[in-house]
Amino acid sequence: DQVSLEQVTHKLITELALFEPCGAGNPRPTLAACGVTIVGSPKLTSNERHVSFFARQKKIAHRVIAYDCAEHFNTLCDFGRNGALDIAFRPKLNSYQGSTNVELVLEAFRRSET
């Protein structure tokens, strides 16, 4: 389903967890947001396998992690400099150093047509 980044909250992720357990017959929900921009520049993780960036839509920005997507790093950098993109993602809560934040696990992306 298409959502705005503003709708992707702790509450929504908690509600989506009610669909668990997820597996072959019950896949994890995948959402889409259109017309997001990349804040700053995408970064490669220390092992150079994953890409992370912040996606913004209006006033809301969430961290995005793209696992095993290093081959798309240059494309994401280009999109970040030259317009918006549409993303498909699985939302999750990431806890780190006592803080819990919304994080988007990237499943797919394309140049936005909006």
Secondary structure, 3 states (H helix, E strand, C coil): CECCHHHCCHHHHHHHHHHCCCECCECCCCEEEEEEEEEEEEEECCCCCCEEEEEEECCEEEEEEECCCHHHHHHHHHHHHCCCEEEEEEEEEEEECCEEEEEEEEEEEEECCC
